[in-house]
Amino acid sequence: MNILNLLILLYGLTLGSFYNVVGLRVPKNKSIIAPRSSCPNCHHQLTVLELIPVLSYVIQGGKCRKCKVGISPIYPLIEFITGLLFVSAPLVLGWTVELLVAWTLISLFMIIFVSDIAYMLIPDKILLVFAGIFLIERIFIPLRPWWDSLLGAAIGFTLLLIIAIVSKGGMGGGDIKLFALIGFVVGTKTMLLSFMLATFYGAFFGIIGLLFKLVKRGKPIPFGPFIAAGTLTAYFFYEEIIGWYLQFLFR
């Protein structure tokens, strides 16, 4: 790993730690600046050495240094995944301006992952902030054709809205607005593929969860993480997936 990739990895790990804070505090209308992070159990305020992404969790054995109560593995997981995705993006896309969009998309999904896992909620505040960022990015880094962003947003919103109506609430309002935003960012074709992949991931891991009794039958599970996985898979590997599918279909 060269120096540049190492710096991107460290940057991603650090941002992942921040995205944990945003994902946990924004849904509760708390400040993301103050107070400083603390142990959820004993409220011990964490020192700088206790806030090193991933490493602090490993050194402390996954427990609070003061009260010894276990810390959720979600924290280091988000940090690690963010760092991994940040450093992987240029390897997949190359060093192009589209990287700015990719890193912004990854950031959005990491925050949503945390908030949806913790509260089964995709906050409107998060979507509005990122909608503004993506609007600026797509003005200067447009899709081709440029109107594919508008079409993707319209179809993404309409598709999820129809599903929500037909399923009588089986799809949340946050998911509907999120797919409108996804359609705007990645365009119509990639958005449709991302929806198919998200549905596949949700069904697959839902069945696994039922088999191993990790989830209860009839109990809702957060769909945000599957939307994130499906969209990033489609965004990074659209051409490869479609090429493989066509080969499989016509061989």
Beta strands, then each sheet from edge to edge (+ up, - down):
end
